[in-house]
């Protein structure tokens, strides 16, 4: 039983989706690492709480006393639905939730797999807007891309699960090595599909949705989960947060800019460090991301912002990729009324500097 639980825990902790387990009373018993950035909460802050504090409306029966399993719980098993998740900062996001029952001996537990569908909702909104503009061809392309991305990611999740099983049953190290290669390629392909979908949604819509945001909080939340990624790769991540000044901008687009730049820097840096400095100026927010990676030659520094372009040096480090990360950054910067520039020396690293207005016109 202990060995079985250890294997299950290893799979849950490395899963890309948020996985929550709770008992018959609805009390949370586990909260995997992927759930922390999704809900904006640490595991120690939520264990022991009712799952409905994070997923309101999960149970079909609103009448329960907290001491016994709610009526209708059996009907909930194996169900899939869309809910609105409550995050730690008070915000809410749409999520896709799949609930199933599992048994450990005589103990009944329930597992909820939670996936952020904010991007899907944005695609739906984009399609509705395009329909009003009578751009049916673009709608069809975007819808096809969204559907393909969902199906491919679902298939890749199954492949990763099978690779985990292969690793458990491998008679020697060669089986474990093969399993690791399968998982690496699966995660890489999933990231590529995400980049394609992100680029399609950002470049096909020039609309921005400005909201009030705190610069310090926004940058902190955008960078929080990269520390673990750097640690796994043996890199040092240094982040200088801006002052707690006010922004009136599209927070989602600005967050994507920061995350794309950090992801790109970490991907092409084998040794050393990645630094992010954010400074709040009177009229602009300035964000610079520096690395000690492969660098970019002067003749190529304008070309790296072209969509689907990957330089030979980048392919040598990571053969698979879409070449859309920096193209998305440039598109988003322009939509926010800002700009991005690059300073780089081959073999020594690169620095990307983004300046966006604190207040959108």
C-alpha positions, -999 to 999 in steps of 0.1 A, spaced: 0 0 0 28 24 9 46 17 -24 14 22 -43 7 55 -26 43 67 -33 40 59 -70 6 76 -72 20 107 -53 50 109 -77 26 109 -108 3 135 -92 32 158 -82 46 159 -117 13 163 -135 8 194 -156 -29 198 -144 -40 208 -110 -51 177 -90 -70 180 -57 -81 151 -35 -108 153 -8 -126 130 15 -163 122 19 -168 153 39 -154 175 12 -122 182 32 -91 187 10 -64 161 17 -39 169 -11 -30 198 -34 -4 191 -60 23 216 -72 4 225 -104 -26 236 -83 -6 263 -65 -1 287 -94 -36 280 -107 -53 289 -74 -26 313 -62 -24 294 -29 2 272 -12 -7 237 -3 -3 243 34 -28 271 33 -56 250 19 -52 215 33 -80 208 57 -104 233 42 -136 225 23 -130 220 -14 -160 243 -21 -140 273 -9 -119 268 -40 -146 253 -63 -179 268 -54 -209 248 -67 -190 216 -70 -218 196 -52 -252 194 -68 -269 193 -34 -264 226 -14 -278 211 19 -251 194 39 -240 195 75 -203 190 70 -202 157 89 -215 132 63 -213 128 25 -237 152 8 -267 138 -10 -260 135 -47 -223 128 -42 -226 95 -61 -241 113 -91 -211 136 -91 -186 108 -96 -170 107 -131 -187 140 -140 -171 168 -159 -183 204 -158 -172 240 -160 -171 260 -128 -157 292 -116 -127 287 -93 -120 311 -64 -83 322 -63 -64 333 -32 -63 369 -43 -101 371 -46 -102 368 -84 -121 341 -102 -112 321 -133 -132 296 -154 -120 260 -150 -129 226 -164 -133 201 -136 -134 163 -138 -143 145 -106 -138 107 -100 -137 84 -70 -108 63 -59 -104 39 -30 -73 33 -8 -83 2 12 -115 11 30 -111 48 25 -131 67 -1 -114 96 -17 -124 119 -45 -101 134 -71 -107 166 -90 -86 174 -120 -88 211 -127 -77 229 -158 -78 266 -165 -100 273 -195 -95 311 -196 -78 308 -230 -107 288 -243 -132 314 -231 -111 341 -248 -112 321 -280 -150 318 -277 -152 356 -272 -129 361 -301 -150 339 -323 -182 358 -313 -165 391 -320 -153 379 -354 -188 366 -362 -201 401 -357 -175 413 -381 -185 386 -406 -149 371 -407 -160 335 -410 -128 322 -425 -108 335 -395 -133 320 -371 -130 286 -387 -92 287 -385 -92 298 -348 -118 272 -339 -99 245 -356 -67 255 -338 -84 255 -305 -100 221 -310 -68 206 -323 -48 220 -294 -73 206 -268 -73 171 -285 -35 170 -288 -29 180 -252 -54 154 -240 -36 127 -260 -2 139 -247 -14 137 -211 -23 100 -217 11 94 -232 28 109 -202 7 86 -179 17 56 -199 53 66 -197 50 67 -159 37 32 -159 65 21 -182 90 35 -158 75 16 -129 76 -17 -147 110 -12 -164 134 -40 -156 165 -18 -159 177 18 -164 171 17 -201 134 15 -196 135 45 -172 156 65 -197 131 57 -225 102 68 -202 120 101 -195 125 108 -232 88 101 -239 77 125 -211 101 152 -222 89 151 -258 53 150 -247 57 181 -225 76 199 -253 48 192 -278 22 204 -253 42 236 -249 43 240 -287 6 237 -290 1 263 -262 24 287 -281 5 282 -313 -28 289 -296 -14 319 -277 0 334 -308 -32 329 -327 -54 345 -300 -30 375 -295 -23 384 -331 -59 379 -344 -73 403 -318 -61 438 -313 -87 444 -285 -73 451 -250 -92 450 -217 -76 475 -194 -81 470 -157 -65 485 -125 -36 464 -112 -7 468 -88 26 466 -107 44 448 -79 17 422 -74 13 416 -112 51 410 -118 53 388 -86 25 366 -97 39 364 -133 73 352 -121 65 331 -90 65 297 -106 97 301 -126 120 298 -95 113 260 -93 120 256 -130 153 274 -127 162 253 -97 156 221 -116 179 233 -144 206 245 -120 201 282 -128 199 312 -104 168 333 -108 170 369 -96 138 391 -96 137 427 -87 100 437 -83 88 472 -90 72 496 -66 36 490 -56 23 516 -81 -9 515 -100 -12 503 -136 -42 507 -159 -34 481 -186 -44 447 -199 -30 425 -171 -33 392 -190 -13 405 -219 14 420 -197 16 388 -177 21 368 -210 49 392 -220 68 386 -188 63 348 -188 73 344 -225 105 364 -219 114 343 -188 105 310 -204 127 319 -235 156 330 -213 155 298 -192 152 276 -223 183 288 -239 205 292 -208 224 261 -197 246 277 -170 246 308 -149 216 330 -142 184 347 -154 175 381 -140 144 402 -142 144 438 -133 111 458 -132 111 495 -126 81 518 -124 88 550 -141 65 581 -141 48 572 -174 59 536 -181 67 503 -167 101 490 -177 109 453 -176 143 438 -185 151 401 -187 187 391 -189 204 357 -192 238 342 -196 227 319 -224 237 314 -261 232 350 -272 221 363 -306 243 377 -334 237 412 -344 224 403 -379 198 381 -364 185 404 -336 157 418 -357 148 385 -372 141 367 -339 108 386 -336 96 372 -369 70 344 -364 80 308 -369 117 317 -373 142 296 -353 179 303 -356 204 274 -360 219 281 -325 185 278 -309 178 246 -328 211 231 -315 199 237 -279 162 227 -284 154 209 -317 117 213 -312 100 247 -311 75 270 -329 95 302 -330 65 321 -317 75 331 -282 92 364 -291 68 371 -320 40 370 -294 59 393 -271 63 419 -299 27 417 -309 15 421 -272 38 450 -266 24 468 -297 -11 462 -285 -3 477 -252 13 508 -268 48 498 -259 80 484 -275 106 457 -270 143 459 -278 171 435 -277 208 437 -267 228 405 -271 263 391 -276 268 355 -289 280 332 -262 275 358 -234 237 362 -232 209 385 -241 188 412 -225 153 420 -236 139 454 -225 101 460 -226 85 494 -220 47 498 -218 26 527 -207 13 526 -172 -20 539 -185 -35 528 -218 -50 555 -239 
